[in-house]
Amino acid sequence: MEIVFLAAGLVAGALIGWLFTRQKALQQRGIPVEDINSKYIALEIFNQEKQENNEKEKTIIGLNSRIAELSANLRNIEEKLENSKKELNEIHEKFSLEFKNLSNDMMEEKSKKFLELNEKSVGDILNPLKEKIKEFEGKIDKVYMDETRERISLKKELENIIKLNQQVSDDAHKLTNALKGDKKMLGDWGEIQLEMILEKAGLEKDIHYRKQETIRDDDGKNLRPDYIINLPDDKQLIVDSKVSLVAYERYFNADDEKDKVAALKQHLFDLGNHIRELGDKNYQKLYGINPPDYVLMFVPIEPALSVAQREDHSLFDKALKKSIVLVSTSTLLATLRTINYIWNQDKQRKNVFEIARQSGALYEKFTGFIEDLIAVGRKIDDAKSEYSNAMNKLYESKKKGDTIIGRIEKIKELGADTNKSLPQNILDRLEE
């Protein structure tokens, strides 16, 4: 590199010498000095730039040398990294192999211990298991037997349900026939409905109510109210259940509006006619009963009463004028439950009176018993006094040994023929 710089210096010196010689030659030739100076200046600038370029070349050469050094270091690092990677893979493979061997050893040891444990405790495990299996089999047998019985019971219940459904169908058929004109069956069905309501209200037959009992009126005529409801204080309430609902059935099933209007009109007429007939019977004046001033007229189908009231708003007022109150299932049930409540209150009131009466009688008995005890005590005291007096007489005497006991004992001593002796406590008292 120094040889290059030396050669460049020689070239520059030669060039300068050449230029100087050239300048003189030019001057001798008559060339102006200004041209020569400008060329000289250009030469100086060239030399300066050349020197700067030389310095840059030196810098570049230094950088290239540094790059070569860094590249060598990088190659060394890469080689070391590759070697480390290989070593790491070898270590990983080694550890994997050792871990695998260790796992196999541990598995073999655990398996051996497990087999030993199984051989040792298999009996302890299987015996309870056998017992549990037997117990489970017993439970299964029991469940099976229970299910068999339940199936049999369910079969019977299904048969009963089938019979009940058949009965319901028959009842529905009978009801349909009743609503279509069988007045006797209609009356029976109304009575059945009424009796069911009585039972729901908690009233008992022949205690709280009587059914179709023949009673004479003031004129000696026999009448048979459907139901007579007994009330406290010897009062009764009469319920009628024989209203006709044939027209209502036609109204309900009619498809033509004209037929509906005609059936509804007939239904209102039937209700009004039954109200008049029931009012004419004048149940309030029956002999031997004490009813309120009104009779309950039961309409077993609630919509039948509702539609009639909606059509004729004065229907209830017409009935009240005949001392009749129209009731449906809901209103009658509420009334009868109220009656049952009154009966319960009356029973409690009577129980209170009975408790008071019996308490008074018990107090009187107890007072008499105390008086008798006092009298017995007095008599006991008198008996004790008489006893003491009698006992004292056995021992009392003016002379010692001259008492009754003393004389009796002396008789024994004289040779009385006896095998018995007086009690020792009696003899001890004699010595006192």
DORO-674423 format. One record per residue (C-alpha): chain; x, y, z. Coordinates in steps of 0.25 Angstrom, whole numbers, plus 5000, padded with zeros to 4 digits. Example, Ala and Ser with C-alpha at 12.3 -4.5 7.8 and 13.67 -1.06 7.14 Angstrom:
# residues 2
cadena->A | c1->5049 | c2->4982 | c3->5031
cadena->A | c1->5055 | c2->4996 | c3->5029
END
This chain:
# residues 432
cadena->A | c1->5000 | c2->5000 | c3->5000
cadena->A | c1->5012 | c2->5010 | c3->5003
cadena->A | c1->5018 | c2->5007 | c3->4989
cadena->A | c1->5005 | c2->5012 | c3->4983
cadena->A | c1->5005 | c2->5025 | c3->4991
cadena->A | c1->5020 | c2->5027 | c3->4987
cadena->A | c1->5017 | c2->5024 | c3->4973
cadena->A | c1->5005 | c2->5034 | c3->4973
cadena->A | c1->5015 | c2->5045 | c3->4980
cadena->A | c1->5025 | c2->5043 | c3->4969
cadena->A | c1->5014 | c2->5044 | c3->4958
cadena->A | c1->5009 | c2->5057 | c3->4965
cadena->A | c1->5023 | c2->5063 | c3->4966
cadena->A | c1->5026 | c2->5059 | c3->4952
cadena->A | c1->5013 | c2->5066 | c3->4947
cadena->A | c1->5016 | c2->5078 | c3->4955
cadena->A | c1->5030 | c2->5079 | c3->4949
cadena->A | c1->5024 | c2->5077 | c3->4936
cadena->A | c1->5014 | c2->5088 | c3->4938
cadena->A | c1->5025 | c2->5098 | c3->4943
cadena->A | c1->5034 | c2->5095 | c3->4931
cadena->A | c1->5021 | c2->5096 | c3->4922
cadena->A | c1->5018 | c2->5109 | c3->4928
cadena->A | c1->5032 | c2->5115 | c3->4925
cadena->A | c1->5031 | c2->5109 | c3->4911
cadena->A | c1->5018 | c2->5115 | c3->4909
cadena->A | c1->5023 | c2->5129 | c3->4914
cadena->A | c1->5034 | c2->5128 | c3->4905
cadena->A | c1->5024 | c2->5125 | c3->4894
cadena->A | c1->5016 | c2->5138 | c3->4898
cadena->A | c1->5004 | c2->5131 | c3->4905
cadena->A | c1->4998 | c2->5140 | c3->4916
cadena->A | c1->5001 | c2->5138 | c3->4931
cadena->A | c1->4987 | c2->5138 | c3->4935
cadena->A | c1->4984 | c2->5125 | c3->4927
cadena->A | c1->4996 | c2->5119 | c3->4933
cadena->A | c1->4991 | c2->5123 | c3->4947
cadena->A | c1->4977 | c2->5117 | c3->4945
cadena->A | c1->4983 | c2->5104 | c3->4941
cadena->A | c1->4992 | c2->5104 | c3->4953
cadena->A | c1->4980 | c2->5106 | c3->4962
cadena->A | c1->4972 | c2->5095 | c3->4955
cadena->A | c1->4984 | c2->5086 | c3->4957
cadena->A | c1->4984 | c2->5090 | c3->4972
cadena->A | c1->4969 | c2->5086 | c3->4973
cadena->A | c1->4972 | c2->5073 | c3->4966
cadena->A | c1->4983 | c2->5070 | c3->4976
cadena->A | c1->4975 | c2->5074 | c3->4988
cadena->A | c1->4963 | c2->5065 | c3->4983
cadena->A | c1->4972 | c2->5054 | c3->4980
cadena->A | c1->4978 | c2->5055 | c3->4994
cadena->A | c1->4964 | c2->5054 | c3->5000
cadena->A | c1->4961 | c2->5042 | c3->4991
cadena->A | c1->4973 | c2->5036 | c3->4997
cadena->A | c1->4969 | c2->5038 | c3->5011
cadena->A | c1->4955 | c2->5032 | c3->5008
cadena->A | c1->4961 | c2->5020 | c3->5001
cadena->A | c1->4969 | c2->5018 | c3->5014
cadena->A | c1->4956 | c2->5019 | c3->5022
cadena->A | c1->4949 | c2->5009 | c3->5013
cadena->A | c1->4961 | c2->5000 | c3->5014
cadena->A | c1->4960 | c2->5001 | c3->5029
cadena->A | c1->4945 | c2->4998 | c3->5029
cadena->A | c1->4947 | c2->4986 | c3->5019
cadena->A | c1->4958 | c2->4981 | c3->5029
cadena->A | c1->4948 | c2->4982 | c3->5041
cadena->A | c1->4937 | c2->4976 | c3->5033
cadena->A | c1->4946 | c2->4964 | c3->5029
cadena->A | c1->4949 | c2->4963 | c3->5044
cadena->A | c1->4935 | c2->4963 | c3->5048
cadena->A | c1->4931 | c2->4953 | c3->5038
cadena->A | c1->4942 | c2->4944 | c3->5043
cadena->A | c1->4936 | c2->4946 | c3->5057
cadena->A | c1->4922 | c2->4943 | c3->5052
cadena->A | c1->4926 | c2->4930 | c3->5046
cadena->A | c1->4933 | c2->4926 | c3->5059
cadena->A | c1->4920 | c2->4929 | c3->5066
cadena->A | c1->4912 | c2->4922 | c3->5056
cadena->A | c1->4921 | c2->4910 | c3->5058
cadena->A | c1->4920 | c2->4910 | c3->5073
cadena->A | c1->4905 | c2->4912 | c3->5072
cadena->A | c1->4904 | c2->4900 | c3->5063
cadena->A | c1->4913 | c2->4892 | c3->5072
cadena->A | c1->4904 | c2->4896 | c3->5084
cadena->A | c1->4892 | c2->4892 | c3->5077
cadena->A | c1->4898 | c2->4878 | c3->5074
cadena->A | c1->4902 | c2->4877 | c3->5088
cadena->A | c1->4888 | c2->4881 | c3->5093
cadena->A | c1->4881 | c2->4871 | c3->5084
cadena->A | c1->4891 | c2->4860 | c3->5089
cadena->A | c1->4887 | c2->4864 | c3->5103
cadena->A | c1->4872 | c2->4864 | c3->5100
cadena->A | c1->4873 | c2->4850 | c3->5094
cadena->A | c1->4881 | c2->4846 | c3->5106
cadena->A | c1->4871 | c2->4851 | c3->5116
cadena->A | c1->4860 | c2->4845 | c3->5108
cadena->A | c1->4866 | c2->4832 | c3->5108
cadena->A | c1->4869 | c2->4833 | c3->5123
cadena->A | c1->4855 | c2->4838 | c3->5126
cadena->A | c1->4849 | c2->4826 | c3->5118
cadena->A | c1->4858 | c2->4816 | c3->5125
cadena->A | c1->4854 | c2->4822 | c3->5138
cadena->A | c1->4839 | c2->4822 | c3->5135
cadena->A | c1->4840 | c2->4808 | c3->5131
cadena->A | c1->4847 | c2->4805 | c3->5144
cadena->A | c1->4836 | c2->4812 | c3->5152
cadena->A | c1->4825 | c2->4806 | c3->5144
cadena->A | c1->4831 | c2->4792 | c3->5146
cadena->A | c1->4833 | c2->4795 | c3->5161
cadena->A | c1->4819 | c2->4800 | c3->5163
cadena->A | c1->4813 | c2->4789 | c3->5155
cadena->A | c1->4820 | c2->4779 | c3->5164
cadena->A | c1->4815 | c2->4786 | c3->5176
cadena->A | c1->4801 | c2->4787 | c3->5171
cadena->A | c1->4802 | c2->4772 | c3->5168
cadena->A | c1->4807 | c2->4769 | c3->5182
cadena->A | c1->4796 | c2->4778 | c3->5188
cadena->A | c1->4785 | c2->4771 | c3->5179
cadena->A | c1->4790 | c2->4757 | c3->5183
cadena->A | c1->4790 | c2->4762 | c3->5198
cadena->A | c1->4776 | c2->4769 | c3->5198
cadena->A | c1->4768 | c2->4762 | c3->5187
cadena->A | c1->4761 | c2->4754 | c3->5197
cadena->A | c1->4758 | c2->4766 | c3->5206
cadena->A | c1->4753 | c2->4774 | c3->5193
cadena->A | c1->4744 | c2->4762 | c3->5187
cadena->A | c1->4737 | c2->4758 | c3->5200
cadena->A | c1->4730 | c2->4771 | c3->5202
cadena->A | c1->4728 | c2->4772 | c3->5188
cadena->A | c1->4721 | c2->4758 | c3->5188
cadena->A | c1->4713 | c2->4763 | c3->5200
cadena->A | c1->4709 | c2->4776 | c3->5192
cadena->A | c1->4705 | c2->4768 | c3->5180
cadena->A | c1->4696 | c2->4759 | c3->5188
cadena->A | c1->4690 | c2->4771 | c3->5195
cadena->A | c1->4688 | c2->4777 | c3->5181
cadena->A | c1->4682 | c2->4764 | c3->5176
cadena->A | c1->4673 | c2->4764 | c3->5188
cadena->A | c1->4669 | c2->4779 | c3->5185
cadena->A | c1->4666 | c2->4776 | c3->5171
cadena->A | c1->4658 | c2->4764 | c3->5174
cadena->A | c1->4650 | c2->4773 | c3->5184
cadena->A | c1->4649 | c2->4784 | c3->5174
cadena->A | c1->4644 | c2->4774 | c3->5164
cadena->A | c1->4634 | c2->4768 | c3->5173
cadena->A | c1->4629 | c2->4782 | c3->5177
cadena->A | c1->4628 | c2->4786 | c3->5163
cadena->A | c1->4620 | c2->4773 | c3->5160
cadena->A | c1->4611 | c2->4777 | c3->5171
cadena->A | c1->4610 | c2->4791 | c3->5166
cadena->A | c1->4607 | c2->4786 | c3->5152
cadena->A | c1->4596 | c2->4777 | c3->5157
cadena->A | c1->4591 | c2->4789 | c3->5166
cadena->A | c1->4592 | c2->4798 | c3->5154
cadena->A | c1->4585 | c2->4788 | c3->5145
cadena->A | c1->4573 | c2->4788 | c3->5156
cadena->A | c1->4573 | c2->4803 | c3->5156
cadena->A | c1->4573 | c2->4804 | c3->5141
cadena->A | c1->4561 | c2->4794 | c3->5141
cadena->A | c1->4554 | c2->4803 | c3->5152
cadena->A | c1->4557 | c2->4815 | c3->5143
cadena->A | c1->4551 | c2->4808 | c3->5131
cadena->A | c1->4539 | c2->4805 | c3->5139
cadena->A | c1->4539 | c2->4819 | c3->5145
cadena->A | c1->4540 | c2->4825 | c3->5131
cadena->A | c1->4529 | c2->4815 | c3->5126
cadena->A | c1->4520 | c2->4820 | c3->5138
cadena->A | c1->4523 | c2->4834 | c3->5135
cadena->A | c1->4519 | c2->4832 | c3->5120
cadena->A | c1->4506 | c2->4825 | c3->5125
cadena->A | c1->4504 | c2->4837 | c3->5135
cadena->A | c1->4507 | c2->4847 | c3->5123
cadena->A | c1->4497 | c2->4839 | c3->5115
cadena->A | c1->4487 | c2->4839 | c3->5126
cadena->A | c1->4489 | c2->4854 | c3->5128
cadena->A | c1->4487 | c2->4856 | c3->5113
cadena->A | c1->4474 | c2->4848 | c3->5114
cadena->A | c1->4470 | c2->4856 | c3->5126
cadena->A | c1->4472 | c2->4869 | c3->5119
cadena->A | c1->4465 | c2->4864 | c3->5107
cadena->A | c1->4452 | c2->4862 | c3->5115
cadena->A | c1->4452 | c2->4851 | c3->5125
cadena->A | c1->4447 | c2->4860 | c3->5137
cadena->A | c1->4449 | c2->4848 | c3->5147
cadena->A | c1->4463 | c2->4846 | c3->5143
cadena->A | c1->4466 | c2->4861 | c3->5143
cadena->A | c1->4460 | c2->4862 | c3->5157
cadena->A | c1->4469 | c2->4851 | c3->5162
cadena->A | c1->4481 | c2->4857 | c3->5155
cadena->A | c1->4479 | c2->4870 | c3->5162
cadena->A | c1->4477 | c2->4863 | c3->5175
cadena->A | c1->4491 | c2->4856 | c3->5173
cadena->A | c1->4497 | c2->4869 | c3->5170
cadena->A | c1->4491 | c2->4875 | c3->5183
cadena->A | c1->4495 | c2->4864 | c3->5191
cadena->A | c1->4510 | c2->4865 | c3->5186
cadena->A | c1->4510 | c2->4880 | c3->5190
cadena->A | c1->4504 | c2->4876 | c3->5204
cadena->A | c1->4516 | c2->4866 | c3->5206
cadena->A | c1->4526 | c2->4877 | c3->5201
cadena->A | c1->4520 | c2->4887 | c3->5211
cadena->A | c1->4523 | c2->4877 | c3->5222
cadena->A | c1->4508 | c2->4874 | c3->5226
cadena->A | c1->4504 | c2->4860 | c3->5230
cadena->A | c1->4492 | c2->4853 | c3->5226
cadena->A | c1->4481 | c2->4850 | c3->5236
cadena->A | c1->4489 | c2->4860 | c3->5245
cadena->A | c1->4490 | c2->4873 | c3->5238
cadena->A | c1->4480 | c2->4870 | c3->5227
cadena->A | c1->4468 | c2->4861 | c3->5223
cadena->A | c1->4464 | c2->4856 | c3->5209
cadena->A | c1->4450 | c2->4856 | c3->5204
cadena->A | c1->4443 | c2->4855 | c3->5217
cadena->A | c1->4428 | c2->4855 | c3->5217
cadena->A | c1->4422 | c2->4866 | c3->5225
cadena->A | c1->4408 | c2->4871 | c3->5226
cadena->A | c1->4404 | c2->4886 | c3->5225
cadena->A | c1->4393 | c2->4893 | c3->5233
cadena->A | c1->4382 | c2->4887 | c3->5224
cadena->A | c1->4387 | c2->4873 | c3->5226
cadena->A | c1->4392 | c2->4872 | c3->5212
cadena->A | c1->4405 | c2->4863 | c3->5211
cadena->A | c1->4417 | c2->4870 | c3->5205
cadena->A | c1->4431 | c2->4865 | c3->5202
cadena->A | c1->4442 | c2->4875 | c3->5201
cadena->A | c1->4455 | c2->4871 | c3->5194
cadena->A | c1->4464 | c2->4874 | c3->5205
cadena->A | c1->4462 | c2->4880 | c3->5219
cadena->A | c1->4474 | c2->4886 | c3->5225
cadena->A | c1->4475 | c2->4886 | c3->5240
cadena->A | c1->4479 | c2->4899 | c3->5247
cadena->A | c1->4483 | c2->4902 | c3->5261
cadena->A | c1->4472 | c2->4906 | c3->5271
cadena->A | c1->4462 | c2->4896 | c3->5265
cadena->A | c1->4461 | c2->4903 | c3->5251
cadena->A | c1->4461 | c2->4898 | c3->5237
cadena->A | c1->4464 | c2->4902 | c3->5223
cadena->A | c1->4457 | c2->4896 | c3->5211
cadena->A | c1->4464 | c2->4894 | c3->5198
cadena->A | c1->4457 | c2->4890 | c3->5185
cadena->A | c1->4465 | c2->4883 | c3->5173
cadena->A | c1->4454 | c2->4879 | c3->5163
cadena->A | c1->4455 | c2->4891 | c3->5153
cadena->A | c1->4454 | c2->4887 | c3->5138
cadena->A | c1->4465 | c2->4890 | c3->5129
cadena->A | c1->4460 | c2->4884 | c3->5116
cadena->A | c1->4459 | c2->4897 | c3->5109
cadena->A | c1->4473 | c2->4901 | c3->5114
cadena->A | c1->4478 | c2->4888 | c3->5107
cadena->A | c1->4471 | c2->4892 | c3->5094
cadena->A | c1->4477 | c2->4907 | c3->5095
cadena->A | c1->4491 | c2->4902 | c3->5098
cadena->A | c1->4491 | c2->4892 | c3->5086
cadena->A | c1->4483 | c2->4900 | c3->5076
cadena->A | c1->4491 | c2->4904 | c3->5064
cadena->A | c1->4480 | c2->4914 | c3->5058
cadena->A | c1->4479 | c2->4928 | c3->5065
cadena->A | c1->4464 | c2->4927 | c3->5064
cadena->A | c1->4464 | c2->4913 | c3->5071
cadena->A | c1->4473 | c2->4919 | c3->5082
cadena->A | c1->4463 | c2->4931 | c3->5084
cadena->A | c1->4451 | c2->4922 | c3->5085
cadena->A | c1->4458 | c2->4912 | c3->5094
cadena->A | c1->4463 | c2->4923 | c3->5103
cadena->A | c1->4449 | c2->4929 | c3->5104
cadena->A | c1->4444 | c2->4915 | c3->5108
cadena->A | c1->4455 | c2->4914 | c3->5118
cadena->A | c1->4451 | c2->4927 | c3->5125
cadena->A | c1->4437 | c2->4922 | c3->5125
cadena->A | c1->4440 | c2->4909 | c3->5132
cadena->A | c1->4448 | c2->4916 | c3->5142
cadena->A | c1->4437 | c2->4926 | c3->5145
cadena->A | c1->4427 | c2->4914 | c3->5145
cadena->A | c1->4435 | c2->4906 | c3->5155
cadena->A | c1->4436 | c2->4919 | c3->5164
cadena->A | c1->4421 | c2->4920 | c3->5164
cadena->A | c1->4419 | c2->4906 | c3->5167
cadena->A | c1->4429 | c2->4906 | c3->5178
cadena->A | c1->4423 | c2->4918 | c3->5184
cadena->A | c1->4409 | c2->4912 | c3->5184
cadena->A | c1->4414 | c2->4900 | c3->5193
cadena->A | c1->4417 | c2->4910 | c3->5204
cadena->A | c1->4427 | c2->4902 | c3->5211
cadena->A | c1->4429 | c2->4912 | c3->5221
cadena->A | c1->4416 | c2->4908 | c3->5228
cadena->A | c1->4419 | c2->4893 | c3->5229
cadena->A | c1->4415 | c2->4887 | c3->5242
cadena->A | c1->4426 | c2->4882 | c3->5251
cadena->A | c1->4437 | c2->4890 | c3->5245
cadena->A | c1->4442 | c2->4904 | c3->5247
cadena->A | c1->4447 | c2->4909 | c3->5234
cadena->A | c1->4452 | c2->4923 | c3->5231
cadena->A | c1->4444 | c2->4932 | c3->5222
cadena->A | c1->4450 | c2->4927 | c3->5209
cadena->A | c1->4453 | c2->4914 | c3->5202
cadena->A | c1->4465 | c2->4912 | c3->5193
cadena->A | c1->4462 | c2->4908 | c3->5179
cadena->A | c1->4475 | c2->4901 | c3->5174
cadena->A | c1->4478 | c2->4902 | c3->5159
cadena->A | c1->4489 | c2->4890 | c3->5157
cadena->A | c1->4495 | c2->4896 | c3->5144
cadena->A | c1->4501 | c2->4910 | c3->5147
cadena->A | c1->4501 | c2->4916 | c3->5133
cadena->A | c1->4486 | c2->4912 | c3->5132
cadena->A | c1->4483 | c2->4922 | c3->5144
cadena->A | c1->4493 | c2->4932 | c3->5138
cadena->A | c1->4487 | c2->4933 | c3->5125
cadena->A | c1->4473 | c2->4934 | c3->5130
cadena->A | c1->4478 | c2->4946 | c3->5140
cadena->A | c1->4485 | c2->4953 | c3->5128
cadena->A | c1->4472 | c2->4952 | c3->5120
cadena->A | c1->4463 | c2->4956 | c3->5131
cadena->A | c1->4469 | c2->4965 | c3->5141
cadena->A | c1->4456 | c2->4964 | c3->5150
cadena->A | c1->4457 | c2->4949 | c3->5151
cadena->A | c1->4463 | c2->4949 | c3->5165
cadena->A | c1->4453 | c2->4960 | c3->5170
cadena->A | c1->4441 | c2->4952 | c3->5165
cadena->A | c1->4446 | c2->4940 | c3->5173
cadena->A | c1->4448 | c2->4948 | c3->5185
cadena->A | c1->4434 | c2->4953 | c3->5185
cadena->A | c1->4430 | c2->4938 | c3->5186
cadena->A | c1->4440 | c2->4936 | c3->5198
cadena->A | c1->4449 | c2->4928 | c3->5189
cadena->A | c1->4464 | c2->4930 | c3->5187
cadena->A | c1->4471 | c2->4925 | c3->5174
cadena->A | c1->4484 | c2->4919 | c3->5176
cadena->A | c1->4494 | c2->4912 | c3->5167
cadena->A | c1->4505 | c2->4902 | c3->5171
cadena->A | c1->4515 | c2->4913 | c3->5176
cadena->A | c1->4505 | c2->4921 | c3->5184
cadena->A | c1->4498 | c2->4909 | c3->5190
cadena->A | c1->4512 | c2->4903 | c3->5194
cadena->A | c1->4516 | c2->4916 | c3->5201
cadena->A | c1->4502 | c2->4916 | c3->5208
cadena->A | c1->4504 | c2->4902 | c3->5213
cadena->A | c1->4518 | c2->4904 | c3->5217
cadena->A | c1->4513 | c2->4916 | c3->5225
cadena->A | c1->4502 | c2->4907 | c3->5231
cadena->A | c1->4513 | c2->4897 | c3->5235
cadena->A | c1->4521 | c2->4908 | c3->5241
cadena->A | c1->4509 | c2->4912 | c3->5249
cadena->A | c1->4507 | c2->4898 | c3->5254
cadena->A | c1->4522 | c2->4897 | c3->5258
cadena->A | c1->4520 | c2->4910 | c3->5266
cadena->A | c1->4507 | c2->4905 | c3->5272
cadena->A | c1->4515 | c2->4892 | c3->5276
cadena->A | c1->4526 | c2->4900 | c3->5282
cadena->A | c1->4516 | c2->4909 | c3->5290
cadena->A | c1->4509 | c2->4896 | c3->5295
cadena->A | c1->4522 | c2->4890 | c3->5299
cadena->A | c1->4526 | c2->4903 | c3->5307
cadena->A | c1->4512 | c2->4902 | c3->5314
cadena->A | c1->4514 | c2->4887 | c3->5316
cadena->A | c1->4528 | c2->4889 | c3->5322
cadena->A | c1->4523 | c2->4900 | c3->5331
cadena->A | c1->4512 | c2->4891 | c3->5336
cadena->A | c1->4521 | c2->4879 | c3->5338
cadena->A | c1->4531 | c2->4888 | c3->5345
cadena->A | c1->4520 | c2->4893 | c3->5354
cadena->A | c1->4516 | c2->4879 | c3->5357
cadena->A | c1->4530 | c2->4875 | c3->5359
cadena->A | c1->4533 | c2->4886 | c3->5369
cadena->A | c1->4520 | c2->4883 | c3->5377
cadena->A | c1->4525 | c2->4868 | c3->5377
cadena->A | c1->4539 | c2->4872 | c3->5382
cadena->A | c1->4533 | c2->4881 | c3->5392
cadena->A | c1->4524 | c2->4870 | c3->5397
cadena->A | c1->4536 | c2->4860 | c3->5397
cadena->A | c1->4545 | c2->4870 | c3->5405
cadena->A | c1->4533 | c2->4871 | c3->5415
cadena->A | c1->4532 | c2->4856 | c3->5416
cadena->A | c1->4548 | c2->4855 | c3->5418
cadena->A | c1->4547 | c2->4866 | c3->5430
cadena->A | c1->4535 | c2->4857 | c3->5436
cadena->A | c1->4544 | c2->4845 | c3->5435
cadena->A | c1->4555 | c2->4852 | c3->5441
cadena->A | c1->4547 | c2->4856 | c3->5453
cadena->A | c1->4542 | c2->4842 | c3->5454
cadena->A | c1->4556 | c2->4837 | c3->5454
cadena->A | c1->4560 | c2->4847 | c3->5464
cadena->A | c1->4548 | c2->4842 | c3->5473
cadena->A | c1->4552 | c2->4827 | c3->5471
cadena->A | c1->4566 | c2->4831 | c3->5475
cadena->A | c1->4561 | c2->4837 | c3->5487
cadena->A | c1->4552 | c2->4825 | c3->5491
cadena->A | c1->4564 | c2->4816 | c3->5488
cadena->A | c1->4573 | c2->4823 | c3->5497
cadena->A | c1->4563 | c2->4823 | c3->5508
cadena->A | c1->4560 | c2->4809 | c3->5506
cadena->A | c1->4575 | c2->4805 | c3->5507
cadena->A | c1->4577 | c2->4814 | c3->5519
cadena->A | c1->4567 | c2->4806 | c3->5526
cadena->A | c1->4575 | c2->4794 | c3->5524
cadena->A | c1->4587 | c2->4800 | c3->5532
cadena->A | c1->4580 | c2->4809 | c3->5541
cadena->A | c1->4579 | c2->4805 | c3->5556
cadena->A | c1->4581 | c2->4810 | c3->5570
cadena->A | c1->4591 | c2->4799 | c3->5573
cadena->A | c1->4602 | c2->4794 | c3->5565
cadena->A | c1->4599 | c2->4781 | c3->5558
cadena->A | c1->4584 | c2->4782 | c3->5561
cadena->A | c1->4581 | c2->4787 | c3->5547
cadena->A | c1->4573 | c2->4778 | c3->5537
cadena->A | c1->4585 | c2->4774 | c3->5530
cadena->A | c1->4592 | c2->4771 | c3->5543
cadena->A | c1->4581 | c2->4762 | c3->5547
cadena->A | c1->4580 | c2->4755 | c3->5534
cadena->A | c1->4595 | c2->4752 | c3->5534
cadena->A | c1->4594 | c2->4748 | c3->5548
cadena->A | c1->4583 | c2->4738 | c3->5544
cadena->A | c1->4593 | c2->4732 | c3->5534
cadena->A | c1->4604 | c2->4731 | c3->5545
cadena->A | c1->4594 | c2->4723 | c3->5554
cadena->A | c1->4593 | c2->4713 | c3->5543
cadena->A | c1->4582 | c2->4717 | c3->5533
cadena->A | c1->4581 | c2->4707 | c3->5522
cadena->A | c1->4586 | c2->4715 | c3->5510
cadena->A | c1->4596 | c2->4715 | c3->5499
cadena->A | c1->4596 | c2->4730 | c3->5496
cadena->A | c1->4603 | c2->4742 | c3->5502
cadena->A | c1->4600 | c2->4756 | c3->5502
cadena->A | c1->4608 | c2->4765 | c3->5492
cadena->A | c1->4621 | c2->4769 | c3->5498
cadena->A | c1->4619 | c2->4784 | c3->5497
cadena->A | c1->4606 | c2->4782 | c3->5505
cadena->A | c1->4615 | c2->4775 | c3->5516
cadena->A | c1->4626 | c2->4785 | c3->5515
cadena->A | c1->4616 | c2->4796 | c3->5518
cadena->A | c1->4611 | c2->4788 | c3->5530
cadena->A | c1->4625 | c2->4789 | c3->5536
cadena->A | c1->4625 | c2->4805 | c3->5535
END
